[in-house]
Amino acid sequence: MEGMGVNPDESRTAKPDPLDPVLDALRGVWHVGLGMVVLAGEQGARLVRAAAEKGRAAEPRVRESTRKAGERVSETASEMGERLKEVGQSIGRGAGRLENLVDQRISRTVSEIATPLQEELKSLNAKVEELKQKLDEIRAQRPPAPPDDSGPA
């Protein structure tokens, strides 16, 4: 430790800083908050990837179903023109309802993920502020360090 200005005898007798537990607690709160943000990002990305995978997997079935339905409609169009019109209108309404249902479920899922995270972040921020205040109080109560009269080492 020579050349660093530290007296080896002083390091053995130095008292631990009473702020160390507070600083450790602050670091812990920071790590929890940071971890929550990372987890939210990972979970959100995982949800988007899963939705995309489901969509890709369903696309061939949907295309094939649509193609087959189109063929059946074409074959029976001459016999059931009016009925086809009614069925077409019914499908349009059902598709609109399905789209609304999917939109509602996606919104609800995103809200269910985001709301607890926002509440937890608010709580963590409040705890951090409380710990900062306690730290400031402790620092204000601590007597100033005595001047170092030992001279250069």
N, C-alpha and C positions, 0 to 999 in steps of 0.2 A: 504494500500500500504506500510505499514511498513515492514521493513526487505527486501524490494526489491531495495532500494537505489534510489527511485523516490520521489521527493519532490512534494506533491500535488499542491503547489502554482505554480510550474514551468509548470505543465501540462496544467494549465488554460491559461497561457500566452505564451506558446510555439507557434511559427509560423509554419504553415504547410510547409512541404518540397516542394520546387518548382519542384522537380522531380516526385512527386506523379502523376500528369496527364500523364507524359511520361511513367512511370511504368504501370499505368492503361492501356494506349494505347498498350504497349508491351504485357501485359497480354491478352488484347482483340485480338490482332493479333495472339498470340499463341493459344488462344481458337478457333479462326476461323480455323486456320491451322489444329489443332488437330481434330476438328469437321469434316473437309473435309476428312481427312484420315479415320475416323470412318465411315462416310457416304459412301465413296468409297468401303470400305470393306463390309458394309452391302448391298449395291446395287449389288456388284459383287457376293456375296453369294446368294442374292435373284435371280439374273439372272441364276446362276447355278442350284439352286433348281427348278426354273420354267422350265428350259430346261429338267431336269431329270424327272419332273412330266409329261411333254408333251410326253417324250419318253416312260415312263411307260404306259401312257394312250394309246398311238398309238401301242404299241407292240402287243396286242391281235388282233387288226384289221389287222396289217401287217402280222402276222402269219397266220391268217385265210385266208386272201387274197392270200398269197403265197401257202397255202395248196390247195385252190380251183383252183388256176391257174395251179398247178402241176397236179391235177386230170384231168382238161380239156386238158392239153397238152398230158397226157398219153392216154386219150381216142381217141384223133385225131392223134396220132403220126404215126400210120400205114398208114393213108390216106394222111397226109401232111408232111412227113418227111423233105422234102427240105424247105417247108415254115416254119416249126418249127425251123430249123437251122437259117434262116434269122431273125425270130422273136427273137430268143435267142441272136443273135449278136446285134440286135437293142436294146434289153433290157440292155445288158451289157454296150453299149455306153451311154444309157440314165442314167443308175445308176452312171456311172463315172461322167457324167455332173452334175447330182443332187448332188453327193458328193462334187464336186468342188464348186457348187453354195452354198451349206450349209457352207462349209469351208470359203468361201469369206464373207458370211453374218455374220458369227460368228466373224471373224477377224475384219470386219468393225465395228460391234457393240462394241467389246472390245476396238478398237481404239477410237471410238466416246466417250466412257466413260472415257478412260485413258487420252486422249489428253487435254481436258479442266481441268482435275484435275492437271495434270503436269504443265500446264500454270498457274493455280491459285496458286499452291504451289511455283512456281518460283517467282510469283508476291509477294506472302506473305513473302517469304524469303528476297526479295529485300527490302520490307517495314521494315522488322525486322532489317536488316542491317542498313538502313537509320536511324531508330529510335535509334539504338545502337550508331551510330555516333553522333547523336544529343545529346544523353545522355552523351557521353564522352565529347563533347564540353561544355555542361552545367556544368558538374563536374569540368572541367579544369578551367572554368571561376569563379567558386564559391570560395570565400575566405575560407581559412582554419578556422576551428572552434577555438574560443579563448580557451586557457587552462582554466580548471575548478579550480579556486583558492578558492573555498568554503571549500575545505577539505572534510574529510569523513562525511557522513550524520548521 
